[in-house]
Amino acid sequence: MIKSDYMLRILFIGIITISALRVNAQSEINDFKYVVVPDNYTFFKGKDVYQINSLTKFLFNKYGFEAYMNGDDYPEDLKINGCKALQADVKRKSGVFVTKLTVELKDCNGRIVFTSSEGRSREKEFKPAYHEALREAFKDVEGLHYNYNGNKEKSVRIKGQQEEGVVSEEMQAVALSSSIESTISYLFNNTIFVFKKQEYGFEIFKHEEKEMLVGKAFKSKISKSYIVQAGDLSGNGYFDAYSNFILERINPVTNKIVTDTFARQ
């Protein structure tokens, strides 16, 4: 009897703890205005395989979020400040005859603010299996009852009015300090990029099994921006107030200007 009461007490505490974590996650997620979905996941070689990335974007929009896929034409405020968005990711777990997926949301600093329960499917065909498992995982996203509250923007406006522009000066100082560090790490499309300070600007490395030089960023003489020469990632970039690196470039497939956010780590 004592053992039974003890187990019930542990179960009750567990339920309360999980409920509290969900409430906290919901409250924090409501602070973010957008969700950005990658156009490929690490467990696939290729973009939007089985349309799983498109389905991810669709489901976020279905459950009240304003979601964009990497490469879409972002709203102006998101172009200016990438930290307005949560970065979505889908993780696959290995399983015999079972497809297992979970959904993650990270802030611009790479901090996980939400992880769904595991969605499963026993479908034999790949596309139906991934779609069923993803929809199952999104039941937790639906349960968040997301509703953007604008709290962060309100707090910045109020503080800015109270301090008469001090916030703007402090944010510029943060951005400037980030640009003079010798080595800065960023997360973009589930890959770590390392910026190493040089006289002309930065060398840019992709960090996977080992560091690989992918290009350079040259400091512009007429502004605080950088001219980036790095293959498909070539364009113009700058450090935002949160020390992220914002890159504007031409999408080689669509020939449209896209804005990418390299999230400071």
Backbone hydrogen bonds, N-H to C=O, Kabsch-Sander energy under -0.5 kcal/mol:
donor,donor_aa,acceptor,acceptor_aa,energy
5,D,1,M,-2.3
6,Y,2,I,-2.2
7,M,3,K,-2.2
8,L,4,S,-2.2
9,R,5,D,-2.1
10,I,6,Y,-2.3
11,L,7,M,-2.4
12,F,8,L,-2.4
13,I,9,R,-2.4
14,G,10,I,-2.4
15,I,11,L,-2.3
16,I,12,F,-2.4
17,T,13,I,-2.6
18,I,14,G,-2.5
19,S,15,I,-2.4
20,A,16,I,-2.4
21,L,17,T,-2.3
22,R,18,I,-2.2
23,V,19,S,-2.3
24,N,20,A,-2.4
25,A,21,L,-2.4
26,Q,22,R,-2.6
27,S,23,V,-2.5
28,E,24,N,-2.3
29,I,25,A,-2.7
30,N,26,Q,-1.8
31,D,28,E,-1.7
32,F,29,I,-1.7
33,K,84,K,-1.4
34,Y,84,K,-1.8
35,V,66,E,-1.8
36,V,86,L,-2.9
37,V,35,V,-0.5
37,V,68,Y,-3.2
44,F,41,Y,-2.0
46,G,44,F,-0.8
48,D,39,D,-2.4
49,V,46,G,-0.5
51,Q,48,D,-2.2
52,I,49,V,-1.9
55,L,51,Q,-2.1
56,T,52,I,-2.0
57,K,53,N,-2.2
58,F,54,S,-2.4
59,L,55,L,-2.7
60,F,56,T,-2.2
61,N,57,K,-2.2
62,K,58,F,-2.4
63,Y,59,L,-1.8
64,G,61,N,-1.5
65,F,60,F,-2.3
67,A,65,F,-0.7
68,Y,35,V,-2.6
70,N,37,V,-3.0
72,D,69,M,-2.9
74,Y,72,D,-1.0
79,K,75,P,-2.0
80,I,76,E,-1.8
81,N,77,D,-1.9
84,K,81,N,-1.5
85,A,82,G,-1.4
86,L,34,Y,-2.4
87,Q,106,K,-3.2
88,A,36,V,-2.8
88,A,86,L,-0.6
89,D,104,E,-2.0
91,K,102,T,-2.6
93,K,100,K,-2.0
97,F,95,G,-0.7
99,T,121,S,-2.9
100,K,93,K,-0.7
100,K,98,V,-0.5
101,L,119,G,-2.5
102,T,91,K,-2.1
104,E,89,D,-3.2
105,L,114,F,-2.1
106,K,87,Q,-2.2
107,D,111,R,-2.2
110,G,107,D,-2.1
113,V,105,L,-2.9
114,F,105,L,-1.3
116,S,103,V,-2.6
119,G,101,L,-3.5
121,S,99,T,-1.5
129,A,125,E,-1.9
130,Y,126,F,-2.7
131,H,127,K,-2.4
132,E,128,P,-2.5
133,A,129,A,-2.4
134,L,130,Y,-2.3
135,R,131,H,-2.4
136,E,132,E,-2.0
137,A,133,A,-2.2
138,F,134,L,-1.9
139,K,136,E,-1.3
140,D,137,A,-1.2
141,V,137,A,-0.5
142,E,138,F,-2.6
143,G,139,K,-1.7
144,L,140,D,-0.5
144,L,141,V,-1.2
145,H,142,E,-1.5
149,N,30,N,-2.5
150,G,30,N,-0.6
154,K,150,G,-2.3
155,S,151,N,-2.6
156,V,152,K,-2.0
157,R,153,E,-2.3
158,I,154,K,-2.7
159,K,155,S,-2.4
160,G,156,V,-2.4
161,Q,157,R,-2.2
162,Q,158,I,-2.2
163,E,159,K,-2.6
164,E,160,G,-0.9
165,G,160,G,-1.3
166,V,163,E,-0.8
169,E,165,G,-1.5
170,E,166,V,-2.5
171,M,167,V,-2.7
172,Q,168,S,-2.0
173,A,169,E,-1.9
174,V,170,E,-2.2
175,A,171,M,-2.2
176,L,172,Q,-2.4
177,S,173,A,-2.5
178,S,174,V,-1.9
179,S,175,A,-1.3
180,I,176,L,-0.7
180,I,177,S,-0.8
181,E,178,S,-0.9
184,I,195,F,-2.5
186,Y,193,F,-3.0
187,L,263,A,-2.4
188,F,191,T,-2.7
191,T,188,F,-1.4
192,I,207,H,-0.7
193,F,186,Y,-2.9
194,V,205,F,-2.7
195,F,184,I,-3.3
196,K,194,V,-0.6
196,K,203,E,-2.8
197,K,182,S,-3.5
197,K,195,F,-0.5
198,Q,201,G,-2.9
202,F,217,A,-2.4
203,E,196,K,-2.5
204,I,215,G,-3.0
205,F,194,V,-2.7
205,F,203,E,-0.5
206,K,212,M,-3.0
207,H,192,I,-3.2
207,H,205,F,-0.5
208,E,206,K,-0.8
208,E,210,K,-1.5
212,M,206,K,-2.1
214,V,204,I,-2.9
215,G,204,I,-1.4
216,K,229,Q,-2.1
217,A,202,F,-2.9
218,F,227,I,-3.1
219,K,200,Y,-3.2
220,S,225,S,-2.6
226,Y,237,G,-3.1
227,I,218,F,-3.2
228,V,226,Y,-0.7
228,V,235,G,-3.4
229,Q,216,K,-3.1
230,A,228,V,-0.6
233,L,230,A,-2.2
234,S,231,G,-1.6
235,G,228,V,-1.6
236,N,248,E,-2.3
237,G,226,Y,-2.8
238,Y,246,I,-1.7
240,D,244,N,-2.5
243,S,240,D,-1.9
245,F,262,F,-2.2
246,I,238,Y,-3.2
246,I,244,N,-0.6
247,L,245,F,-0.6
247,L,260,D,-2.9
248,E,236,N,-3.3
249,R,247,L,-0.5
249,R,258,V,-2.3
250,I,234,S,-0.6
251,N,249,R,-0.6
251,N,256,K,-3.2
255,N,251,N,-2.8
258,V,249,R,-2.9
259,T,72,D,-0.5
260,D,247,L,-3.1
262,F,245,F,-3.0
262,F,260,D,-0.6
263,A,187,L,-2.3
263,A,261,T,-0.9
265,Q,185,S,-2.5
